[in-house]
Amino acid sequence: MSAELQAAVRELEQAARELRAPDVDTARAAELVDRCAEVAAEIGKQLDRAARDAERDLPATGQERLL
């Protein structure tokens, strides 16, 4: 897992802890939910990019790999 992905996961975990707190303010909860959506979208972009990169490294369908 990349450092960026690990940081995003930590941020989401922290937001989840704050959202579970019984005294979380409604406005703060809304901010956290918005931030979680932003982080999740960024994670999705990174994973899509990684999948495209991995796919590009594969040989084309129907072509054999020479050893």
N, CA, C and O atoms as a printed pandas DataFrame, in Angstrom:
     atom_number atom_name residue_name chain_id  residue_number  x_coord  y_coord  z_coord
0              1         N          MET        A               1    0.847   -1.169    0.000
1              2        CA          MET        A               1    0.000    0.000    0.000
2              3         C          MET        A               1    0.896    1.236    0.000
3              4         O          MET        A               1    1.864    1.308    0.757
4              5         N          SER        A               2    0.575    2.188   -0.836
5              6        CA          SER        A               2    1.395    3.396   -0.939
6              7         C          SER        A               2    1.242    4.261    0.311
7              8         O          SER        A               2    0.292    4.112    1.079
8              9         N          ALA        A               3    2.186    5.156    0.490
9             10        CA          ALA        A               3    2.153    6.064    1.638
10            11         C          ALA        A               3    0.917    6.962    1.587
11            12         O          ALA        A               3    0.314    7.260    2.618
12            13         N          GLU        A               4    0.546    7.390    0.372
13            14        CA          GLU        A               4   -0.646    8.239    0.228
14            15         C          GLU        A               4   -1.901    7.486    0.647
15            16         O          GLU        A               4   -2.768    8.036    1.327
16            17         N          LEU        A               5   -1.993    6.225    0.238
17            18        CA          LEU        A               5   -3.139    5.405    0.590
18            19         C          LEU        A               5   -3.197    5.163    2.097
19            20         O          LEU        A               5   -4.270    5.205    2.698
20            21         N          GLN        A               6   -2.049    4.911    2.696
21            22        CA          GLN        A               6   -2.001    4.709    4.145
22            23         C          GLN        A               6   -2.440    5.963    4.891
23            24         O          GLN        A               6   -3.153    5.875    5.891
24            25         N          ALA        A               7   -2.017    7.119    4.413
25            26        CA          ALA        A               7   -2.410    8.382    5.043
26            27         C          ALA        A               7   -3.916    8.593    4.920
27            28         O          ALA        A               7   -4.562    9.049    5.864
28            29         N          ALA        A               8   -4.472    8.262    3.762
29            30        CA          ALA        A               8   -5.911    8.414    3.549
30            31         C          ALA        A               8   -6.686    7.481    4.477
31            32         O          ALA        A               8   -7.708    7.873    5.040
32            33         N          VAL        A               9   -6.211    6.271    4.633
33            34        CA          VAL        A               9   -6.868    5.315    5.526
34            35         C          VAL        A               9   -6.825    5.824    6.962
35            36         O          VAL        A               9   -7.819    5.737    7.683
36            37         N          ARG        A              10   -5.693    6.348    7.373
37            38        CA          ARG        A              10   -5.585    6.899    8.731
38            39         C          ARG        A              10   -6.562    8.061    8.928
39            40         O          ARG        A              10   -7.195    8.182    9.977
40            41         N          GLU        A              11   -6.673    8.904    7.911
41            42        CA          GLU        A              11   -7.594   10.044    8.003
42            43         C          GLU        A              11   -9.041    9.564    8.119
43            44         O          GLU        A              11   -9.816   10.102    8.909
44            45         N          LEU        A              12   -9.400    8.549    7.330
45            46        CA          LEU        A              12  -10.760    8.009    7.412
46            47         C          LEU        A              12  -11.019    7.363    8.770
47            48         O          LEU        A              12  -12.110    7.501    9.324
48            49         N          GLU        A              13  -10.034    6.665    9.303
49            50        CA          GLU        A              13  -10.188    6.048   10.620
50            51         C          GLU        A              13  -10.376    7.103   11.708
51            52         O          GLU        A              13  -11.197    6.931   12.609
52            53         N          GLN        A              14   -9.618    8.190   11.623
53            54        CA          GLN        A              14   -9.753    9.275   12.594
54            55         C          GLN        A              14  -11.137    9.916   12.490
55            56         O          GLN        A              14  -11.773   10.202   13.504
56            57         N          ALA        A              15  -11.593   10.136   11.267
57            58        CA          ALA        A              15  -12.922   10.717   11.073
58            59         C          ALA        A              15  -13.998    9.797   11.647
59            60         O          ALA        A              15  -14.956   10.268   12.259
60            61         N          ALA        A              16  -13.843    8.493   11.454
61            62        CA          ALA        A              16  -14.812    7.537   11.998
62            63         C          ALA        A              16  -14.839    7.607   13.520
63            64         O          ALA        A              16  -15.911    7.555   14.123
64            65         N          ARG        A              17  -13.672    7.723   14.144
65            66        CA          ARG        A              17  -13.622    7.847   15.604
66            67         C          ARG        A              17  -14.354    9.097   16.067
67            68         O          ARG        A              17  -15.125    9.058   17.026
68            69         N          GLU        A              18  -14.108   10.207   15.377
69            70        CA          GLU        A              18  -14.778   11.463   15.745
70            71         C          GLU        A              18  -16.284   11.360   15.551
71            72         O          GLU        A              18  -17.055   11.839   16.383
72            73         N          LEU        A              19  -16.706   10.735   14.451
73            74        CA          LEU        A              19  -18.138   10.624   14.181
74            75         C          LEU        A              19  -18.852    9.738   15.205
75            76         O          LEU        A              19  -20.041    9.926   15.462
76            77         N          ARG        A              20  -18.142    8.785   15.785
77            78        CA          ARG        A              20  -18.740    7.908   16.802
78            79         C          ARG        A              20  -18.839    8.571   18.171
79            80         O          ARG        A              20  -19.548    8.081   19.051
80            81         N          ALA        A              21  -18.141    9.666   18.350
81            82        CA          ALA        A              21  -18.142   10.339   19.649
82            83         C          ALA        A              21  -19.562   10.836   19.971
83            84         O          ALA        A              21  -20.229   11.406   19.108
84            85         N          PRO        A              22  -20.014   10.623   21.190
85            86        CA          PRO        A              22  -21.384   11.024   21.542
86            87         C          PRO        A              22  -21.598   12.539   21.531
87            88         O          PRO        A              22  -22.728   13.005   21.387
88            89         N          ASP        A              23  -20.531   13.294   21.681
89            90        CA          ASP        A              23  -20.671   14.748   21.762
90            91         C          ASP        A              23  -20.288   15.471   20.471
91            92         O          ASP        A              23  -20.036   16.676   20.491
92            93         N          VAL        A              24  -20.241   14.749   19.349
93            94        CA          VAL        A              24  -19.848   15.391   18.085
94            95         C          VAL        A              24  -20.922   16.403   17.676
95            96         O          VAL        A              24  -22.117   16.106   17.664
96            97         N          ASP        A              25  -20.463   17.574   17.350
97            98        CA          ASP        A              25  -21.334   18.663   16.906
98            99         C          ASP        A              25  -21.871   18.355   15.508
99           100         O          ASP        A              25  -21.164   17.767   14.690
100          101         N          THR        A              26  -23.089   18.740   15.235
101          102        CA          THR        A              26  -23.714   18.474   13.939
102          103         C          THR        A              26  -22.916   19.080   12.792
103          104         O          THR        A              26  -22.728   18.441   11.757
104          105         N          ALA        A              27  -22.452   20.301   12.970
105          106        CA          ALA        A              27  -21.675   20.959   11.917
106          107         C          ALA        A              27  -20.353   20.225   11.694
107          108         O          ALA        A              27  -19.920   20.040   10.556
108          109         N          ARG        A              28  -19.721   19.812   12.784
109          110        CA          ARG        A              28  -18.450   19.068   12.659
110          111         C          ARG        A              28  -18.690   17.728   11.980
111          112         O          ARG        A              28  -17.885   17.302   11.152
112          113         N          ALA        A              29  -19.780   17.064   12.319
113          114        CA          ALA        A              29  -20.104   15.789   11.685
114          115         C          ALA        A              29  -20.297   15.974   10.182
115          116         O          ALA        A              29  -19.843   15.147    9.392
116          117         N          ALA        A              30  -20.957   17.036    9.790
117          118        CA          ALA        A              30  -21.164   17.307    8.366
118          119         C          ALA        A              30  -19.833   17.553    7.660
119          120         O          ALA        A              30  -19.625   17.083    6.541
120          121         N          GLU        A              31  -18.932   18.288    8.310
121          122        CA          GLU        A              31  -17.595   18.517    7.748
122          123         C          GLU        A              31  -16.844   17.203    7.570
123          124         O          GLU        A              31  -16.212   16.968    6.540
124          125         N          LEU        A              32  -16.922   16.354    8.586
125          126        CA          LEU        A              32  -16.231   15.061    8.524
126          127         C          LEU        A              32  -16.782   14.189    7.404
127          128         O          LEU        A              32  -16.018   13.545    6.685
128          129         N          VAL        A              33  -18.086   14.165    7.253
129          130        CA          VAL        A              33  -18.704   13.365    6.194
130          131         C          VAL        A              33  -18.262   13.888    4.826
131          132         O          VAL        A              33  -17.929   13.100    3.940
132          133         N          ASP        A              34  -18.259   15.198    4.651
133          134        CA          ASP        A              34  -17.791   15.776    3.383
134          135         C          ASP        A              34  -16.331   15.412    3.122
135          136         O          ASP        A              34  -15.968   15.055    2.001
136          137         N          ARG        A              35  -15.510   15.503    4.141
137          138        CA          ARG        A              35  -14.081   15.176    3.979
138          139         C          ARG        A              35  -13.905   13.696    3.650
139          140         O          ARG        A              35  -13.072   13.341    2.816
140          141         N          CYS        A              36  -14.678   12.841    4.294
141          142        CA          CYS        A              36  -14.613   11.404    3.988
142          143         C          CYS        A              36  -14.955   11.142    2.528
143          144         O          CYS        A              36  -14.315   10.317    1.876
144          145         N          ALA        A              37  -15.953   11.835    2.018
145          146        CA          ALA        A              37  -16.330   11.681    0.610
146          147         C          ALA        A              37  -15.180   12.114   -0.301
147          148         O          ALA        A              37  -14.900   11.455   -1.302
148          149         N          GLU        A              38  -14.521   13.208    0.042
149          150        CA          GLU        A              38  -13.382   13.676   -0.760
150          151         C          GLU        A              38  -12.242   12.662   -0.735
151          152         O          GLU        A              38  -11.655   12.348   -1.771
152          153         N          VAL        A              39  -11.936   12.156    0.451
153          154        CA          VAL        A              39  -10.846   11.184    0.596
154          155         C          VAL        A              39  -11.184    9.904   -0.161
155          156         O          VAL        A              39  -10.331    9.346   -0.851
156          157         N          ALA        A              40  -12.423    9.440   -0.033
157          158        CA          ALA        A              40  -12.845    8.228   -0.740
158          159         C          ALA        A              40  -12.751    8.405   -2.254
159          160         O          ALA        A              40  -12.356    7.478   -2.962
160          161         N          ALA        A              41  -13.105    9.573   -2.750
161          162        CA          ALA        A              41  -12.998    9.834   -4.182
162          163         C          ALA        A              41  -11.536    9.798   -4.630
163          164         O          ALA        A              41  -11.225    9.255   -5.689
164          165         N          GLU        A              42  -10.653   10.367   -3.837
165          166        CA          GLU        A              42   -9.228   10.360   -4.167
166          167         C          GLU        A              42   -8.678    8.936   -4.139
167          168         O          GLU        A              42   -7.895    8.551   -5.007
168          169         N          ILE        A              43   -9.087    8.160   -3.145
169          170        CA          ILE        A              43   -8.660    6.760   -3.084
170          171         C          ILE        A              43   -9.135    6.018   -4.326
171          172         O          ILE        A              43   -8.387    5.232   -4.907
172          173         N          GLY        A              44  -10.361    6.263   -4.727
173          174        CA          GLY        A              44  -10.903    5.632   -5.929
174          175         C          GLY        A              44  -10.084    5.977   -7.166
175          176         O          GLY        A              44   -9.817    5.111   -7.998
176          177         N          LYS        A              45   -9.688    7.231   -7.286
177          178        CA          LYS        A              45   -8.857    7.651   -8.422
178          179         C          LYS        A              45   -7.520    6.922   -8.415
179          180         O          LYS        A              45   -7.051    6.453   -9.452
180          181         N          GLN        A              46   -6.909    6.833   -7.229
181          182        CA          GLN        A              46   -5.611    6.163   -7.123
182          183         C          GLN        A              46   -5.720    4.680   -7.476
183          184         O          GLN        A              46   -4.858    4.136   -8.167
184          185         N          LEU        A              47   -6.774    4.034   -7.002
185          186        CA          LEU        A              47   -6.958    2.615   -7.298
186          187         C          LEU        A              47   -7.244    2.387   -8.780
187          188         O          LEU        A              47   -6.746    1.428   -9.369
188          189         N          ASP        A              48   -8.044    3.266   -9.384
189          190        CA          ASP        A              48   -8.299    3.167  -10.827
190          191         C          ASP        A              48   -7.005    3.320  -11.615
191          192         O          ASP        A              48   -6.752    2.578  -12.564
192          193         N          ARG        A              49   -6.196    4.285  -11.215
193          194        CA          ARG        A              49   -4.920    4.523  -11.884
194          195         C          ARG        A              49   -4.017    3.291  -11.756
195          196         O          ARG        A              49   -3.381    2.877  -12.725
196          197         N          ALA        A              50   -3.968    2.716  -10.566
197          198        CA          ALA        A              50   -3.140    1.528  -10.342
198          199         C          ALA        A              50   -3.640    0.350  -11.179
199          200         O          ALA        A              50   -2.840   -0.411  -11.723
200          201         N          ALA        A              51   -4.948    0.203  -11.279
201          202        CA          ALA        A              51   -5.512   -0.888  -12.082
202          203         C          ALA        A              51   -5.187   -0.693  -13.562
203          204         O          ALA        A              51   -4.849   -1.653  -14.254
204          205         N          ARG        A              52   -5.287    0.539  -14.050
205          206        CA          ARG        A              52   -4.946    0.807  -15.457
206          207         C          ARG        A              52   -3.468    0.538  -15.709
207          208         O          ARG        A              52   -3.104   -0.031  -16.738
208          209         N          ASP        A              53   -2.624    0.945  -14.778
209          210        CA          ASP        A              53   -1.188    0.702  -14.932
210          211         C          ASP        A              53   -0.889   -0.791  -14.962
211          212         O          ASP        A              53   -0.082   -1.247  -15.772
212          213         N          ALA        A              54   -1.526   -1.542  -14.096
213          214        CA          ALA        A              54   -1.312   -2.993  -14.058
214          215         C          ALA        A              54   -1.819   -3.647  -15.335
215          216         O          ALA        A              54   -1.199   -4.573  -15.857
216          217         N          GLU        A              55   -2.935   -3.166  -15.829
217          218        CA          GLU        A              55   -3.514   -3.712  -17.062
218          219         C          GLU        A              55   -2.610   -3.426  -18.254
219          220         O          GLU        A              55   -2.462   -4.265  -19.143
220          221         N          ARG        A              56   -2.019   -2.262  -18.269
221          222        CA          ARG        A              56   -1.147   -1.861  -19.364
222          223         C          ARG        A              56    0.106   -2.750  -19.415
223          224         O          ARG        A              56    0.664   -2.987  -20.487
224          225         N          ASP        A              57    0.533   -3.230  -18.261
225          226        CA          ASP        A              57    1.720   -4.071  -18.186
226          227         C          ASP        A              57    1.470   -5.500  -18.651
227          228         O          ASP        A              57    2.418   -6.249  -18.884
228          229         N          LEU        A              58    0.207   -5.883  -18.787
229          230        CA          LEU        A              58   -0.116   -7.237  -19.233
230          231         C          LEU        A              58    0.038   -7.340  -20.746
231          232         O          LEU        A              58   -0.179   -6.355  -21.452
232          233         N          PRO        A              59    0.409   -8.513  -21.256
233          234        CA          PRO        A              59    0.478   -8.663  -22.711
234          235         C          PRO        A              59   -0.931   -8.591  -23.316
235          236         O          PRO        A              59   -1.919   -8.931  -22.664
236          237         N          ALA        A              60   -1.000   -8.152  -24.544
237          238        CA          ALA        A              60   -2.281   -8.047  -25.217
238          239         C          ALA        A              60   -2.919   -9.423  -25.348
239          240         O          ALA        A              60   -2.221  -10.429  -25.469
240          241         N          THR        A              61   -4.231   -9.464  -25.325
241          242        CA          THR        A              61   -4.961  -10.722  -25.437
242          243         C          THR        A              61   -4.623  -11.409  -26.753
243          244         O          THR        A              61   -4.586  -10.778  -27.810
244          245         N          GLY        A              62   -4.380  -12.698  -26.671
245          246        CA          GLY        A              62   -4.092  -13.471  -27.861
246          247         C          GLY        A              62   -2.611  -13.495  -28.235
247          248         O          GLY        A              62   -2.220  -14.217  -29.152
248          249         N          GLN        A              63   -1.807  -12.740  -27.559
249          250        CA          GLN        A              63   -0.388  -12.712  -27.841
250          251         C          GLN        A              63    0.343  -13.515  -26.777
251          252         O          GLN        A              63    0.083  -13.377  -25.582
252          253         N          GLU        A              64    1.244  -14.339  -27.225
253          254        CA          GLU        A              64    2.017  -15.129  -26.289
254          255         C          GLU        A              64    3.259  -14.358  -25.892
255          256         O          GLU        A              64    3.788  -13.546  -26.652
256          257         N          ARG        A              65    3.696  -14.628  -24.711
257          258        CA          ARG        A              65    4.896  -13.988  -24.214
258          259         C          ARG        A              65    6.119  -14.836  -24.587
259          260         O          ARG        A              65    6.143  -16.044  -24.348
260          261         N          LEU        A              66    7.106  -14.205  -25.159
261          262        CA          LEU        A              66    8.331  -14.916  -25.516
262          263         C          LEU        A              66    9.256  -14.998  -24.315
263          264         O          LEU        A              66    9.433  -14.023  -23.584
264          265         N          LEU        A              67    9.832  -16.151  -24.123
265          266        CA          LEU        A              67   10.747  -16.320  -22.979
266          267         C          LEU        A              67   12.176  -16.189  -23.391
267          268         O          LEU        A              67   13.073  -16.304  -22.555
